[in-house]
Amino acid sequence: MLYLLTPTNLTHTDWAVSSFREAVQVIAQSEAEARTVATLRFATFPEPHVRSDTSWGPWRNSELVSARVIDTLDDKILTLSARP
């Protein structure tokens, strides 16, 4: 499936740990996987002992990032994939 993740609240402090704050398309099997892919790709954790698979962050938060299934890729929007 193809998901469009769109930031909706860029003023929230959780964005401090993300290197990217624009819409992104993610090829993934589920919305949860799409959000995880974005989290892993854009996470900028300040301390090395914090793991990128923690349950917090803006890309996993539905109040900070909306997600919807889309039918076609937009060449103007960054595309990520859960698969190599």
Buried (B, 14 or more C-beta within 10 A) or exposed (E): BBBBBEBEEEEEEBBEBBEBEEBBBBBBEEBEBBBBBBBBBBBEEEEEEEEBEEEEBBBBBEEBBEBEEEEEEEEEBBEBEBEE
